Amino acid sequence: MKKLILLFAIIFAHNCYAQTIVKDANGNYSQVQKAKEEPIKTGNTYTDSKGIKYPIYKSARGKLFVIKTSKNTGNQYKMYIN
């Protein structure tokens, strides 16, 4: 009996966190993914302490940031502005 209850609990927990799957016109199933929203340019610029100007972007949640490049690795990262 305990094993049966545990089995139902595992199945229920799995269904709660399952991803959304839809059936298309051909009868095939596919997974639905959220579209990633692109940042919006505000038209303003941010000038750092070295005098370099960066365009300011606005995220989907309304936070402002600039995209900087790391001097050591060359990777781009977001620096959020208060």
C-alpha positions in Angstrom: 0.0 0.0 0.0 2.8 2.4 0.9 4.5 1.7 -2.5 1.2 2.5 -4.3 0.8 5.8 -2.5 4.4 6.7 -3.2 3.9 5.8 -6.9 0.9 8.1 -7.1 2.8 10.9 -5.4 5.7 10.6 -7.8 3.3 10.7 -10.8 1.4 13.7 -9.4 4.6 15.6 -8.8 5.9 14.8 -12.3 2.6 16.1 -13.8 2.8 19.3 -11.9 6.2 20.2 -13.3 5.6 18.8 -16.8 6.2 21.0 -19.8 3.5 22.1 -22.1 3.1 19.8 -25.1 0.7 20.6 -28.0 -0.6 18.5 -30.9 -0.3 20.1 -34.4 -2.5 19.7 -37.5 -0.6 16.6 -38.7 -1.1 14.8 -35.4 2.5 15.3 -34.2 3.3 16.4 -30.7 5.8 19.2 -29.9 7.0 21.1 -26.9 6.0 24.7 -26.5 8.8 27.1 -25.6 8.5 30.7 -24.5 9.8 33.3 -26.9 12.7 35.3 -25.5 12.0 39.0 -25.6 14.7 41.2 -27.0 15.8 44.3 -25.0 14.6 47.7 -26.3 17.0 50.6 -26.9 16.0 53.7 -25.0 17.9 56.1 -27.1 19.9 57.4 -24.1 23.6 56.7 -23.4 25.6 55.9 -20.3 29.1 57.3 -19.9 31.4 55.4 -17.6 34.4 56.8 -15.5 36.7 56.3 -18.5 34.5 58.4 -20.8 33.2 55.5 -22.9 29.6 55.9 -24.0 27.2 52.9 -24.0 23.6 52.7 -25.3 21.1 52.1 -22.6 18.7 49.1 -23.0 15.4 48.3 -21.2 14.7 44.6 -20.3 11.3 42.9 -20.5 10.9 43.5 -16.8 11.6 47.3 -17.1 15.2 47.3 -15.7 17.8 49.5 -17.4 21.2 48.1 -18.4 24.2 48.5 -20.7 26.1 45.8 -22.5 29.8 45.9 -21.7 32.7 43.7 -22.8 35.1 42.1 -20.4 38.7 43.2 -20.8 40.1 39.8 -19.7 37.9 37.3 -21.5 36.2 39.4 -24.2 32.8 38.1 -23.2 29.8 40.5 -23.2 27.8 41.0 -20.0 25.0 43.2 -18.8 25.7 45.9 -16.2 22.4 47.0 -14.6 21.9 50.7 -13.8 20.1 51.9 -10.6 
